[in-house]
Amino acid sequence: MPVVDQKRIARNTLLLYIRMGLVMLVGLYTSRVVLDVLGEVDMGIYNAIGGVVVMFSFLSTTLSTACQRFFSFELGKDEFDGLRAVFSQSLVIFLGLVVLVVVLGETAGLWFVEQKMRWEGRDEAARWVFHCSIAGFLFLLLRTPYMGMIIARERMKVFAYISVFEALGALAVAILLQHYGADKLKLYALLMLILQSLTAAAYWLYCRLFYRECRFTLRWGDKPLARLFRFTGWEMMGTLAGTCKTGGVSILINMFFGPVLNTPRALAQKVYMTIAQLQTNFYMAVRPQIIKSYAVGALDEMEKLLFQSTRLTYYLLLVIAVPLMVETPFILDIWLKDVPAQTVFFTRLLLIGGLIDSFGSPLGAAVQATGQNRRYQIGVGLTLLAILPTTYVAYKVFHLGVEWAFYFTIFFSFIAQLVRADCVRRQTGVNMRRFVREVVVPVVVVTLIAFALPLLLRQFVPQGFMPAPPFLKPLLMILVSILWTSLIVWILGITSSERRHLLAHLRKTLRLPQN
């Protein structure tokens, strides 16, 4: 019987898309309200502080990946005792991590915030935001094992409900700020801390009520603990590199250009992260299946799922990225009252980097399934870590513009994908020639054709081509871009068997008669 459950993947993906749609709309409106209430300087300060705290997040992200991998692996083997032992181990490690973050954050982190960053006369507010951000990060740490268990068990409905609650809570915080007359930045940081604590409590309560393995035990055994630490140790290097790629660049921008330029970068990042949830949700539904397939030795099914998921995660982002990149100014004008300078440019660069990064998650899952991640993390980690020193030298020595951080990120992200592909070939035996033929070539062809028509139309169709309101042309361009890209993906991007499967699932979902 096939290990890969296509119906479960489809069902979980649909649930996550519904959740993503709600979270996306609420999140975009929330960002607009927060920018309007806080202003560019205070929003830049909040996001710059977030960059400092993100530098600690490589610890939690590392353990989150490790937890989900080992949870899924034990579930694939159907071993309850092993699952409970791994959960208890991860919980103890996260509690120890809480202590470590408090010590490092309130010493080295606080010194860096006070001595090395620029706050435009808002030093006291920056310190307050930093303390609240550290406390909020602690709740993020403590909820991670419980969230990992929900994802590993593929209970995406629960994950969707809590995510929607978190998004609506952030919107409520933003609306409340509009009616508060004192220091809005301080209040925003405090309310977001309260929201993070409530979200962590929701994950904890659900797991305590429904999963017996989420109850602490001291009967571990040495072998599971050793495997968890060995996997986590190498995973930490790659996660630290990814953290430098995001939070580290924010810190450098603040150091050399001040908090104001962090605002357009944060808004561009918000746009990208919002639409990237499409591919993240699909990958979240697929990843446990990849690991479980490897756990029971179904390598052919794992390879097939790897190829499919890599293509589809890319296409899901491409369908939205094409119209967004073609009509970025129009879309940002609708979203924001006043668009900060360089937001359009930053958004386009982040989307280019995001399309390249979309290969990373499926390839990484294949390596993580093996549990042997040393070569992978060294190669990918060193490649991505190069972004930070290269950007620093560009700013400090050559006095280059802020956009060079994005250029370096795109370049090193591309190199990292080559490293990932080589590691997958070595460690899983996946046929990379087939990967190039069945994944890379279709993706490149689809991308070139998808961008060609909208760019040509935008270039050669004049604004006054037809008597209509000025906003009609951008709206028409967005519609054409979405339909054209979807058509090209359907015709050239996926296989005939995948088309049949998608049509069958669509008929079943819409309750249409089968042929």
C-alpha positions in Angstrom: 0.0 0.0 0.0 1.5 3.4 -0.9 3.0 5.3 2.1 2.3 8.7 0.6 -1.3 9.7 1.3 -2.2 12.1 -1.6 -5.7 12.6 -0.3 -4.4 13.7 3.1 -1.9 16.1 1.5 -4.6 17.6 -0.7 -7.0 18.0 2.3 -4.3 19.5 4.6 -3.2 21.8 1.8 -6.8 23.1 1.3 -7.2 23.7 5.0 -4.0 25.6 5.1 -4.9 27.7 2.0 -8.2 28.8 3.6 -6.2 29.7 6.8 -3.6 31.5 4.6 -6.2 33.5 2.8 -7.7 34.8 6.0 -4.3 35.5 7.6 -3.0 37.1 4.5 -5.9 39.6 4.2 -5.9 40.4 7.9 -2.1 40.6 8.1 -1.8 43.1 5.2 -4.5 45.3 6.6 -2.9 45.1 10.0 0.5 46.3 8.6 -1.2 49.2 7.0 -2.8 50.3 10.2 0.4 49.8 12.2 2.4 51.9 9.8 -0.2 54.6 9.8 -0.4 54.7 13.7 3.3 54.3 14.5 4.9 56.2 11.6 8.0 55.2 9.6 10.5 55.9 12.4 8.7 53.9 15.2 7.9 51.1 12.8 11.5 51.0 11.7 12.6 50.9 15.4 10.2 47.9 16.1 11.5 46.0 13.1 15.1 46.8 13.8 14.7 45.5 17.4 13.0 42.5 15.9 16.2 42.0 13.8 18.2 41.7 17.0 15.8 39.3 18.6 15.7 37.2 15.4 19.4 36.7 15.9 18.5 34.5 18.8 15.8 32.7 16.9 18.3 30.4 15.1 18.2 28.4 18.4 14.5 27.9 18.4 14.2 27.4 14.6 16.9 24.7 14.8 15.1 22.8 17.5 11.7 23.3 15.8 13.0 21.6 12.7 14.6 18.8 14.7 11.4 18.2 16.7 9.2 18.0 13.6 11.7 15.6 11.9 11.9 13.2 14.9 8.2 13.4 15.7 7.3 12.6 12.1 9.9 9.8 12.0 8.6 8.1 15.2 5.0 8.5 13.9 6.0 6.9 10.6 7.3 3.9 12.6 4.2 4.0 14.9 6.3 3.9 18.1 4.5 5.7 21.0 7.3 5.3 23.6 9.9 6.7 21.3 7.6 9.6 20.4 7.0 10.5 24.0 10.7 10.2 24.8 11.6 12.6 22.0 8.9 15.1 23.1 10.1 15.1 26.7 13.7 15.6 25.6 12.7 18.5 23.4 10.7 20.1 26.1 13.7 20.0 28.5 16.0 21.4 25.8 13.6 24.3 25.2 13.4 25.1 28.9 17.2 25.3 29.0 17.1 27.5 25.9 14.8 29.9 27.7 17.4 30.4 30.4 20.1 30.9 27.8 18.2 33.5 25.8 17.4 35.5 28.9 21.1 35.6 29.9 22.4 36.4 26.4 19.5 38.8 25.5 19.7 40.9 28.7 23.5 41.2 28.6 25.1 41.1 25.2 21.8 41.8 23.3 20.9 44.8 25.5 24.5 46.2 25.2 24.3 45.9 21.4 21.0 47.7 21.2 22.2 50.6 23.4 25.7 51.0 22.0 25.7 50.0 18.4 22.3 50.9 16.9 20.6 54.2 16.0 17.3 55.1 17.5 16.7 58.8 16.5 16.2 60.0 20.1 13.9 57.1 21.0 16.4 55.2 23.2 14.0 54.6 26.1 11.3 53.3 23.8 13.8 51.0 22.0 14.8 49.5 25.4 11.2 48.8 26.3 10.5 47.2 22.9 13.6 45.1 23.3 12.6 43.7 26.7 9.1 42.9 25.5 10.5 41.3 22.4 12.7 39.0 24.4 9.8 38.0 26.6 7.6 37.4 23.6 10.4 35.3 22.1 10.4 33.1 25.2 6.7 32.3 24.6 7.6 31.4 21.0 10.2 29.0 22.3 7.9 27.3 24.8 5.1 26.8 22.2 7.4 25.2 19.5 7.4 21.6 20.7 3.6 21.6 20.9 3.2 23.3 17.5 5.6 20.8 16.1 3.6 17.9 17.4 0.4 19.3 15.8 2.1 19.6 12.4 3.8 16.2 12.6 0.4 14.7 13.3 -1.0 16.6 10.3 -3.7 18.3 12.4 -3.7 21.3 10.1 -7.2 22.4 11.1 -6.0 23.1 14.6 -2.9 24.9 13.3 -5.2 26.9 11.0 -7.5 28.0 13.8 -4.8 29.2 16.1 -3.0 31.0 13.2 -6.3 32.9 12.4 -6.7 33.7 16.1 -3.2 35.1 16.2 -3.8 37.2 13.0 -7.1 38.6 14.3 -5.4 39.4 17.7 -2.7 41.4 15.9 -5.4 43.3 14.1 -7.2 44.0 17.4 -3.9 45.4 18.8 -3.5 47.7 15.8 -7.0 49.0 16.1 -6.6 49.6 19.8 -3.5 51.7 19.1 -5.6 54.1 17.0 -7.4 55.2 20.2 -4.5 55.4 22.6 -2.8 58.8 23.0 0.5 58.1 24.9 3.6 56.2 23.6 2.1 54.0 20.9 5.3 52.1 20.3 5.6 51.0 23.9 1.9 49.9 24.0 2.2 48.0 20.7 5.2 46.0 22.1 3.3 45.2 25.3 0.1 44.1 23.6 2.0 41.9 21.1 3.7 40.3 24.1 0.3 39.5 25.6 -0.9 38.1 22.3 2.1 35.8 22.0 1.5 34.5 25.5 -2.1 33.6 24.6 -1.1 31.9 21.4 1.5 29.8 23.3 -1.2 28.8 25.8 -3.6 27.7 23.1 -1.0 25.3 21.6 -0.1 23.9 25.1 -3.7 23.4 26.1 -4.7 21.5 22.9 -1.7 19.1 23.1 -2.2 18.5 26.8 -5.9 17.6 26.2 -5.6 15.4 23.1 -2.0 13.9 22.9 -0.8 11.6 25.6 2.8 11.8 24.3 2.8 15.5 25.2 3.1 14.7 28.9 6.5 14.8 30.4 8.4 11.6 31.3 11.9 11.0 32.6 12.2 7.6 30.9 14.2 8.6 27.8 17.0 6.2 27.1 20.3 7.5 25.8 20.0 6.8 22.1 17.1 9.1 21.3 18.8 12.0 23.2 22.1 11.5 21.4 20.4 11.4 18.0 18.4 14.6 18.8 21.5 16.4 19.9 23.6 15.2 16.9 21.0 16.3 14.4 20.4 19.6 16.2 24.0 20.5 16.4 24.5 20.6 12.7 21.1 22.0 12.0 22.0 25.0 14.2 24.6 26.1 11.7 22.3 26.2 8.8 19.6 28.0 10.8 22.0 30.6 12.1 22.9 31.3 8.5 19.2 31.8 7.6 18.8 34.1 10.6 21.7 36.2 9.5 20.1 36.4 6.1 17.0 38.1 7.6 17.7 39.6 11.1 21.4 40.3 10.5 20.7 42.3 7.3 18.1 44.4 9.2 20.7 45.2 11.9 23.3 46.3 9.2 20.7 48.5 7.5 20.0 50.2 10.8 23.7 50.6 11.6 24.6 52.2 8.3 21.3 53.9 7.2 19.2 54.4 10.4 15.7 52.9 11.3 13.9 54.7 8.5 15.1 52.4 5.8 14.1 49.4 7.9 10.5 50.4 7.3 10.4 49.8 3.5 12.4 46.6 4.0 9.9 45.4 6.6 6.9 46.2 4.4 8.5 44.5 1.4 9.2 41.5 3.7 5.6 41.5 4.8 4.4 41.4 1.3 6.7 38.5 0.4 6.1 36.5 3.6 2.3 36.9 3.1 2.3 35.3 -0.4 5.1 32.9 0.5 2.6 31.3 2.9 1.1 29.6 -0.2 4.2 27.5 -0.7 4.9 27.2 3.0 1.4 25.8 3.6 1.8 23.2 0.8 5.3 22.3 2.0 3.9 22.0 5.6 1.4 19.4 4.4 4.0 17.5 2.3 7.0 17.5 4.6 5.7 14.8 7.1 4.9 12.5 4.2 8.5 12.8 2.8 10.0 11.9 6.2 7.5 9.1 6.9 8.2 7.6 3.4 11.9 7.6 4.1 11.3 6.1 7.6 9.7 3.0 6.1 12.1 2.7 3.2 9.7 3.9 0.4 12.4 5.8 -1.4 10.8 5.7 -4.9 7.6 7.4 -3.4 9.8 9.9 -1.6 11.6 10.8 -4.8 8.3 11.2 -6.7 6.9 13.4 -3.9 10.1 15.5 -3.8 9.9 16.3 -7.5 6.2 17.1 -7.3 6.4 19.3 -4.2 9.4 21.2 -5.5 7.6 22.1 -8.7 4.3 23.0 -7.1 5.8 25.1 -4.3 7.6 27.1 -6.9 4.5 27.5 -9.1 2.3 28.5 -6.2 4.6 31.5 -5.6 5.1 32.2 -9.3 1.3 32.7 -10.0 1.2 35.5 -7.4 4.7 36.9 -8.0 4.3 37.6 -11.7 1.3 40.1 -11.3 2.8 41.5 -8.1 6.2 42.2 -9.7 4.6 43.6 -12.9 2.2 46.0 -11.0 4.1 46.5 -7.7 3.5 50.3 -7.5 -0.3 50.0 -8.1 -0.7 47.2 -5.5 1.3 49.0 -2.9 -0.7 52.2 -3.5 -3.9 50.3 -2.8 -2.4 48.6 0.4 -0.7 51.6 2.0 -1.8 55.2 2.3 1.7 56.5 1.8 4.3 54.1 0.3 7.8 54.7 1.8 10.6 55.3 -0.7 12.2 52.1 -2.1 9.4 49.8 -1.0 8.6 48.9 -4.6 12.2 48.1 -5.4 12.8 46.1 -2.2 9.6 44.1 -2.8 10.6 43.1 -6.3 14.1 42.0 -5.2 12.6 40.0 -2.3 10.3 38.2 -4.7 13.1 37.3 -7.0 15.0 35.8 -4.0 11.9 34.1 -2.8 11.4 32.3 -6.1 15.0 30.9 -5.8 14.5 30.0 -2.1 11.3 28.0 -2.9 13.6 25.1 -3.9 15.1 24.9 -0.5 12.3 23.5 1.7 11.6 20.3 -0.3 15.3 19.6 -0.8 16.0 20.2 2.8 13.2 17.9 3.9 14.7 15.1 1.9 18.1 15.5 3.7 16.5 15.9 7.1 14.6 12.7 6.7 17.9 10.8 6.7 19.0 12.4 10.0 22.5 12.8 8.5 22.7 16.6 8.0 26.3 17.4 8.7 27.4 17.9 5.1 24.2 19.7 4.2 24.3 22.2 7.0 28.0 23.0 6.6 27.6 23.6 2.8 24.4 25.6 3.0 25.3 27.3 6.2 28.7 28.6 5.0 27.1 29.8 1.8 24.4 31.8 3.4 26.6 33.1 6.2 28.7 34.8 3.5 25.8 37.3 3.0 26.4 39.2 6.3 30.2 39.9 6.0 29.9 40.6 2.3 27.2 43.2 3.0 29.1 44.7 5.8 32.2 45.2 3.6 30.0 46.6 0.9 28.6 49.2 3.3 31.6 49.9 5.4 34.5 49.9 2.8 32.9 50.6 -0.5 29.9 52.7 0.7 27.5 51.0 -1.6 23.7 51.6 -1.5 21.3 49.8 0.7 20.0 47.6 -2.2 23.3 45.7 -2.3 22.2 43.6 0.7 19.4 42.2 -1.6 21.7 41.6 -4.5 24.1 39.5 -2.3 21.1 37.6 -0.8 19.9 36.6 -4.3 23.3 35.5 -5.4 24.2 33.4 -2.4 20.7 32.0 -2.3 21.2 30.6 -5.8 24.6 29.1 -4.8 22.9 27.5 -1.7 20.4 25.7 -4.0 23.2 24.1 -5.9 24.7 22.9 -2.6 21.4 21.5 -1.5 20.9 19.6 -4.7 24.3 18.0 -4.4 23.7 17.0 -0.8 20.4 15.4 -1.8 22.1 13.4 -4.5 24.8 12.1 -2.1 22.7 11.3 0.9 19.4 10.0 -0.5 20.4 8.7 -3.9 17.8 10.9 -5.7 18.6 11.0 -9.4 19.6 14.7 -9.9 19.6 14.4 -13.7 16.0 13.5 -13.5 15.5 16.3 -11.1 17.0 18.8 -13.6 14.9 17.3 -16.4 11.6 17.0 -14.6 11.9 20.0 -12.2 14.5 22.7 -13.1 13.9 22.8 -16.9 10.1 23.1 -16.7 10.4 25.7 -14.0 12.8 27.9 -16.0 10.7 27.6 -19.2 7.5 28.4 -17.4 9.0 31.4 -15.6 10.4 32.9 -18.9 7.1 32.5 -20.7 5.0 33.6 -17.8 6.8 36.9 -17.4 7.1 37.5 -21.2 3.5 38.4 -22.1 2.7 40.7 -19.1 6.0 42.6 -19.5 5.4 43.1 -23.2 1.8 44.3 -22.6 2.9 46.7 -19.9 5.6 48.1 -22.1 3.7 48.5 -25.4 0.1 49.0 -24.4 -0.3 52.8 -23.6 -2.2 54.0 -20.6 -4.8 55.7 -22.8 -5.4 52.7 -25.1 -9.1 52.8 -24.1 -11.3 55.4 -22.5 -11.4 54.2 -19.0 -10.4 55.1 -15.4 -6.6 55.1 -14.9 -6.8 52.1 -12.6 -8.3 49.8 -15.2 -5.1 49.1 -17.0 -3.3 47.8 -13.8 -6.3 45.7 -12.8 -6.4 44.2 -16.3 -2.7 43.5 -16.2 -3.0 41.7 -12.9 -5.9 39.6 -14.2 -4.0 38.8 -17.4 -0.8 37.9 -15.5 -2.6 35.5 -13.2 -4.6 33.8 -16.0 -1.6 33.6 -18.3 0.8 32.2 -15.7 -1.8 29.7 -14.5 -2.3 28.5 -18.1 1.4 28.1 -18.8 1.8 26.2 -15.5 -1.1 23.9 -16.5 0.2 23.3 -20.0 4.0 23.2 -19.6 4.7 23.0 -15.8 3.0 19.8 -14.6 2.8 16.3 -16.0 -0.3 14.7 -17.5 -0.8 12.4 -14.5 -0.6 15.4 -12.2 -3.3 17.2 -14.3 -5.5 14.1 -14.0 -5.1 13.9 -10.3 -5.8 17.7 -9.8 -8.9 17.4 -12.0 -10.2 14.4 -10.1 -9.6 16.2 -6.7 -11.3 19.3 -8.0 -14.4 17.3 -9.2 -14.6 15.6 -5.8 -14.2 18.9 -3.9 -16.9 20.6 -6.0 -19.0 17.3 -6.1 -19.0 17.2 -9.9 -19.8 14.0 -11.7 -16.8 11.9 -12.8 -16.2 11.1 -16.4 
